[in-house]
């Protein structure tokens, strides 16, 4: 079930309009996120519990070479393209004479 399905279900089982049900779902989500961000555990009986966790920052698209300089994903793609181009010019990866 997604958010709109939950809103429909609440609207159908209560006297709330869809707009009121949507506001209720939004308020619940806001409060859960606020509490978890503050480092507190949220437990909704019979539903679920939400626990704060600590994790390290993500490193996206960065690779450090042996000299210590970082290379982004674009650099790696350009390097791979250059390798393929060099191989094509040098005759590597060409079909053997049996396939010509």
Phi, psi and omega in degrees: 000135177258184184300314182294326176294321178294318178298316178299316181296317179295317179298321182285333183260357178231181177269011180281145172286169178299321179297317179293321178295320178297317178298322179294316179296318178298318180296318178298313179299317180298316181292319179298312180298317180299316181293317180294319177298329179281359177090012181256147178278138177245126180235120177252105185310128179076002181241286182191172172230150183236125184243138175288141177229153176250132176216157181288164179292149178281144173247106186256123172068019179246136177223131181260127180275181186296333180279353178096359178270144183271147178235129179280174181299324179297320178298317181295322178295317179297320179296318179295320179296320178295320179299314180297320179296315178298319180296319180295319181290330183272355178096354176289154179065018174266148179297148180291170183297338179294336182261003183275000000 
